[in-house]
Amino acid sequence: MATISDPGARVSASRPARPPVVPFALWDGGMSAFSSVILTFVFATYVASAVAAEGAVGDEAIQAAQAHGSQVLTTWQSLGAVAVALLAPLLGNLADRGGARNTLLRITTLATVVVVALMPLVALDSDHLMLGAALIALAVVFSELAGVFVNSVLPEISTPADRGRISGTAWAVGYWGSIVCLGIVLVLFVMPGTGLLGITGENGWNYRAIPLFVALWILVGTMPLMLRAPKHPASAPGERWNPWQGYAHIVRRVIRAFKDEPIMLQYLVASAIYRDGLGAVFSIAGVLAANAYGFSFTEIIIFGIAANLVAGVGVFLGGRVDDRVGPRPVIIVGSLGVIVLGLVVLFFSSSLVFWVAGLAICLFVGPVQSASRNLLTRLSQPGRETENFGLYATTGRALGFLGTAAFAATVAISGDTRTGILGIVLVMALGLIAFVPIRLGAAGRAPVRS
């Protein structure tokens, strides 16, 4: 029998025998409903299209109102991006230095649930456009901040040898959660007409009721990790902390990183560029399907279900490839896949090509995202993971305008929504060009197995 002096006994006493890998994956499965149902395919479309255009008469007036709705929605999301850029590194610093990671994880996750649950207040009335856009932007802020703290859990529940598999599996559970949630929303609320629940479209209630279901979905999926997140000890216990000291520490750390961690800084910038291109793929998918290919609302949801299914398979397999060859090859090959297939969509205008090439793009998006998360954990010094993921979110938001701006610019120049894909391809290419020369060393290769 081991005694207290046995090192093995101390390790087993201080570290849980079974890390909360399943709760980590379930968190992605729960929170993904916000991205897919609220932000991409359903509620944001309701706000920017139906709410914005309510009361408008005539095609020109409706089109102008919807354009205004899109502008208001993106403006509020830009404000949210600024908030994330300012708060993510600060709260990441507090999480690491003060040991408040798990508390902040719970606060931001529950805040996301509460804001989503308030969205039924957005009635089918153009006067409610601002409210809808503000609630969506606020939920984005809380969900992205929560993601900072969840990402920092990854190195605590994995080893370098299995981190790619665990990250990829969790991301796959997120996509598959989106599939199930979108399918339930389609059956219960959208098809046929009012869905099986029979909620009528009067005053938009068949869409306004959806966020209540999504809020419950998020709460159920994220609760296991909120209860079982591993302890995160403070790196500076007992030290007094305030926001100004936090920002001062971040500035000093970034200055030191230019000398001590230049590779990580180069990676943060390069990944921010190509990650924004990846984010734009999903954020404009519904708009592209509707405006360029004439998809109905139901067809958009079906495409979203198929896209998440393919993306889930891709990231599930990609995580295993990551463990075998390392994150660098996965990021390079995945980015090239998105670029090539994006050009296929650009040059061939048929709906069949959009279906095939669009779904094939989804096969590569997830592995790049998952491998990028894994690579940052391998570049981070122990005890600084949460702070680094705060910087990861900040650089992503600082350059978060590139994909959508490039899409909008190419559409404005050509007058054709489909050509907007060229803007995303250019952003992906720019990010890949910035990433390839970075000398990642062992962090980018497959881990050495004992």
Buried (B, 14 or more C-beta within 10 A) or exposed (E): EEEEEEEEEEEEEEEEEEBBBBBBBBBBBBBBBBBBBBBBBBBBBBBBBBBBBBEBEEEEEBEBBBEBBBEBBBEBBBBBBEBBBBBBBBBBBBBBBBBBBBBBBBBBBBBBBEBBBBBBEBBBBBEBBBBBBBBBBBBBBBBBBBBBBBBBBBBBBBEBEBBBBBBBBBBBBBBBBBBBBBBBBBEBBBBEEBBEEEBEEEEBBBBBBBBBBBBBBBBBBBBBBBEBBBEBEBBBEEEEBEEEBBBEBBEEBBEEBEEEBEBBBBBBBBBBBBBBBBBBBBBBBBBBBBBBBEBEBEBBBBBBBBBBBBBBBBBBBBBBBBBEBBBBBBBBBBBBBBBBBBBBBBEEEEBEBBBBBBBBBBBBBBBBBBBBBBBBBBBBEEBBBBBBBBBBBBBBBBBBBBBBBBBBBBBEEEEEBBBBBBBBBBBBBBBBEBBEEBEBEEBBBBBEEE
